[in-house]
Amino acid sequence: MYGGYSEYDACIYSYGNLIFNGNDKLNEEGMQLEGEGIATNNADITFNSGNYYIRLNDDSINAGRENGGLITINNDKFYLDTSGDGIDSNDKIVINNGLIYAVAEMAENDTGLDSDNGITINGGAIISTESKLMKELPLNEFKQKSISFDLDKKINYDDLITLVNGNGNVIVSFVVKKTFTNLIISSPDLYDGIYNLYKGWTNSGELIDDIYYNGEYVFGEKIMINNSDVFTINSIVTDITSNIQ
C-alpha cells in the first residue's frame, strides 16, 4: 500500500477506532515525509492478529494525534523500519502478546515505542532501537521483565546483536537495520540474573525478518557499558545507563 500527499496522510487513516483481525500480511511502504503507516485522529487502534511490515519516513503507527489514542497489541507480528517513531500513542501503548521489532531513526531522535501516558508490557517479545536522548522505558508495574541498554558507543547497520543469559542461553539475536545508541528488549525469557550483550560474529540459525531462530552461535565481542560487560536484571525494568555522554 502506498499513501497520498496531504500533511496528515497515512496509508490507513481513520477518525474512528481501528480494529485489525486476520492472519494475512499487511505491507506498507512510503517515502512521503509526513506520511504515516496506520494512523487515527483522536481514536484507538487495536491489533488482534496479523503480520505487519511497515517501512516509512514517518511514524509507522500513530494513534490520536494531539488528543490521545490507545494502542493495544494482543497477538501480532510487527516489523517497523521507520524514520519516525515505530509505535506512537498520544495516550498509552499496551502490549499483551506478539513479536515487535521496531527500528527508529537515531539521527531524528525518534523511538521504537513512544507514548504520552506510559507503555505497558504484559507479554510478547519486543526489540526497540532508538536514540538514548528520547528513550522511553516500560512501566515498572507489570509481570514481564524488560532491559534497557544505554550504550557507550553506537551500534551500526548490519551488526549482529545477541543477548545471552548467565547459562549461555540466547534470549534474542538480531541484525541491526539502523544505527542506534539505546536498545530495549522485553521477553518472557528474561529472569533475574546475569546477562551479556554481544556484537558479531556469526549465527547459523534461520534469519527471518532480521531475527535469528535456533542454530548455533559464535559470539563476537562483548559490549561494554561503564567498563563492565556483565549486566544484572533484578527488577521488572532494568535500566543500564551509560556514564558517557
C-alpha positions in Angstrom: 0.0 0.0 0.0 1.2 3.5 -0.8 0.0 6.7 0.9 -1.1 10.1 -0.6 0.2 13.6 -0.3 -1.6 15.6 2.4 0.1 16.9 5.6 -1.7 14.3 7.8 -1.9 11.5 5.3 -1.4 7.8 6.0 -1.8 4.5 4.1 -4.6 3.7 6.5 -6.2 6.7 8.3 -9.4 6.9 10.4 -11.4 9.3 12.6 -12.9 6.3 14.3 -11.4 3.4 16.2 -9.5 0.8 14.2 -9.5 -2.9 14.9 -7.3 -5.3 12.9 -8.1 -9.0 12.7 -7.0 -11.9 10.5 -3.7 -13.8 9.8 -2.7 -12.3 6.5 0.2 -9.9 5.8 -0.1 -6.1 5.6 2.8 -4.5 3.8 3.2 -0.7 3.7 6.0 1.4 2.1 6.2 5.1 1.6 8.7 8.0 1.0 6.4 10.9 2.0 7.9 12.9 4.8 4.6 13.4 6.6 3.0 10.1 5.5 2.4 7.6 8.3 1.5 3.9 8.0 -1.5 3.4 10.2 -3.0 6.5 12.0 -6.1 7.8 13.7 -7.4 11.2 14.7 -8.4 11.0 18.4 -9.2 7.3 18.2 -7.8 4.0 19.4 -6.0 1.2 17.4 -6.3 -2.5 18.4 -4.3 -5.3 16.8 -5.7 -8.8 17.5 -3.7 -10.8 14.9 -1.8 -10.5 11.6 1.6 -9.7 10.2 2.6 -6.0 9.7 5.6 -4.8 7.7 5.9 -1.0 7.5 8.8 1.0 6.1 8.3 4.7 6.1 9.8 8.2 6.5 7.3 9.0 9.4 5.7 7.1 12.2 4.7 3.5 11.4 1.7 3.5 13.7 0.3 6.7 15.3 -2.9 6.9 17.4 -4.6 10.1 18.4 -2.6 13.0 17.1 -2.6 15.6 19.8 -5.6 14.4 21.8 -4.9 10.8 22.7 -5.4 7.3 21.3 -4.8 4.0 22.9 -2.8 1.4 21.0 -3.4 -2.2 22.1 -1.4 -5.2 20.7 -2.9 -8.6 21.6 -1.2 -11.1 19.3 0.6 -9.9 16.2 3.9 -9.7 14.4 5.4 -6.3 13.6 8.4 -5.3 11.6 8.7 -1.5 11.7 11.5 0.3 9.9 10.9 4.0 10.2 12.5 7.4 10.1 9.9 8.5 12.7 8.6 6.6 15.7 7.8 2.9 15.4 4.6 2.9 17.5 3.5 6.3 18.7 0.5 6.7 21.0 -0.6 10.1 22.4 -2.3 8.0 25.1 -0.9 4.6 26.1 0.6 1.5 24.5 -0.5 -1.8 25.9 1.3 -5.0 24.6 -0.3 -8.3 25.7 1.5 -10.6 23.3 3.1 -10.8 19.9 6.5 -10.1 18.3 7.6 -6.5 17.7 10.8 -5.3 16.0 10.7 -1.5 15.9 13.7 0.3 14.4 13.7 4.0 14.8 16.0 6.7 13.3 18.6 7.8 15.8 19.6 10.9 13.8 16.0 12.2 14.2 15.8 11.4 17.9 12.9 9.0 17.4 12.0 5.9 19.3 10.7 2.4 18.6 8.0 2.8 21.2 6.7 6.3 22.1 3.7 7.2 24.3 2.4 10.1 26.3 0.9 8.1 29.2 3.1 5.0 29.5 4.0 1.7 27.9 2.5 -1.5 29.5 4.1 -4.8 28.6 2.1 -7.9 29.8 3.7 -10.3 27.3 5.3 -10.8 23.9 8.8 -10.3 22.6 9.9 -6.7 21.9 13.0 -5.3 20.4 13.1 -1.5 20.2 16.1 0.6 19.0 16.3 4.3 19.3 18.3 7.3 20.4 19.3 7.5 24.1 18.1 11.1 24.1 14.5 10.0 23.5 14.3 6.6 25.1 11.1 5.7 27.0 11.1 2.8 29.5 8.1 0.5 30.0 6.1 1.0 33.2 7.7 -0.8 36.2 4.4 -2.3 37.5 3.7 -5.4 35.4 5.0 -9.0 35.3 7.1 -9.3 32.2 10.7 -8.1 32.6 12.4 -5.6 30.3 16.0 -4.4 30.0 17.2 -1.1 28.5 20.9 -0.7 27.4 22.1 2.9 27.1 25.3 2.2 25.1 28.7 3.8 25.4 29.1 3.5 21.6 26.6 3.5 18.7 25.7 0.2 17.0 26.0 0.3 13.3 24.0 -1.0 10.4 24.3 -4.8 9.7 25.9 -5.5 13.1 24.7 -8.8 14.7 23.5 -8.2 18.3 22.9 -11.1 20.7 21.6 -11.1 24.3 22.7 -14.1 26.4 21.9 -15.1 29.9 24.3 -16.4 32.5 23.7 -20.0 31.5 24.7 -19.3 27.9 21.1 -19.4 26.6 20.3 -16.9 23.8 17.4 -14.6 24.6 17.4 -12.8 21.2 19.8 -12.4 18.3 19.1 -9.9 15.5 20.6 -7.9 12.7 20.7 -4.1 13.0 18.9 -2.1 10.3 19.6 1.4 11.7 22.3 2.9 13.8 21.2 3.2 17.4 22.5 4.1 20.9 19.7 2.7 23.0 18.2 -0.8 23.0 15.2 -2.1 24.8 14.4 -5.8 25.0 11.4 -7.4 26.7 10.8 -11.1 26.7 9.1 -13.8 28.8 12.6 -15.5 28.8 14.1 -12.7 30.9 14.5 -13.5 34.6 16.6 -12.1 37.5 20.2 -12.9 36.9 23.3 -12.1 34.8 23.4 -11.2 31.1 25.9 -10.4 28.4 25.3 -8.4 25.2 27.4 -9.4 22.2 28.2 -7.7 18.8 29.0 -10.2 15.9 30.1 -12.7 14.7 28.1 -15.5 13.2 24.8 -17.3 13.6 23.8 -20.5 11.8 20.1 -20.2 12.6 17.3 -19.2 10.3 17.1 -15.5 9.7 13.5 -14.3 9.5 12.8 -10.5 9.3 16.3 -9.8 10.7 15.8 -12.0 13.8 17.6 -15.4 14.1 15.9 -18.5 15.3 17.6 -21.7 16.5 21.0 -22.5 15.1 24.4 -22.3 16.7 26.1 -19.0 17.6 29.7 -17.9 17.6 29.7 -14.9 19.8 31.8 -11.8 18.9 33.0 -9.1 21.3 31.1 -8.3 24.5 29.5 -4.9 24.6 30.8 -2.8 27.4 28.8 -0.2 29.4 30.6 1.8 32.1 33.6 -0.6 31.8 31.5 -3.6 32.5 30.4 -6.4 30.2 28.1 -8.1 32.8 24.6 -6.8 33.4 22.2 -7.8 36.2 18.4 -8.0 36.0 16.9 -7.6 39.4 13.6 -5.8 38.8 10.7 -5.6 36.3 12.5 -2.9 34.3 16.3 -2.7 34.4 17.9 0.4 33.0 21.6 0.1 32.2 22.7 3.7 31.8 26.0 4.8 30.4 28.1 7.5 32.1 29.4 8.6 28.8 27.6 11.5 27.2 
